[in-house]
Amino acid sequence: MAAEDRHFSSETVRDMQVALDLAWSSLTPEQQAQSSKTLLAARILDAAEAGERGPARLLMLALMSARRLSFCYNRVG
């Protein structure tokens, strides 16, 4: 679904922003270098679009995504 077709309540948008900010700030500089805030945001958006609304769950999914990327990067790099 295109970004312009996504509609969320203001509370959900706030929860997604909080989850993104917390996820990004909890990553080490090395993890941030191996990840992308945009990719974390996309994971959060996808989860919210699938119906996830819990801020803690959105945060967890974003962190799992970042750690997965970091793991893959370290295995290849």
MARKOL-410956 format. One record per residue (C-alpha): x, y, z. Coordinates in steps of 0.1 Angstrom, whole numbers, plus 5000, padded with zeros to 4 digits. Layout:
// residues N
XYZ
...
//
This chain:
// residues 77
500050005000
501450344991
502350575020
499650825009
496950555012
497850485049
495650645075
496350625112
494750805142
496851075158
497350845188
498750565166
501050815148
502350935182
502950575193
504750495161
506950805165
507850715201
508650355191
510850475163
512750725185
513250475213
514350205189
516850435172
518250575204
518650225219
520950105191
524650135195
526550355170
527750045153
524149915149
522950255137
525750245110
524549905099
520849995099
518650275087
516150485106
514050465074
514050085075
512950095112
510150335103
509050115075
508949815098
506850005123
504450125095
504049775082
503249645117
500749925123
499149865090
498749495099
496849605130
499549635157
498949935179
500849855211
503750095215
505949835232
505149575205
506049835178
509249905195
510149535199
509449475162
511649765151
514449645173
514149285161
514349425125
517449625133
519149335151
518349105122
519949355098
523049395121
523349015123
523248975085
525749265080
528149105105
527948765088
528648905054
531049185064
//
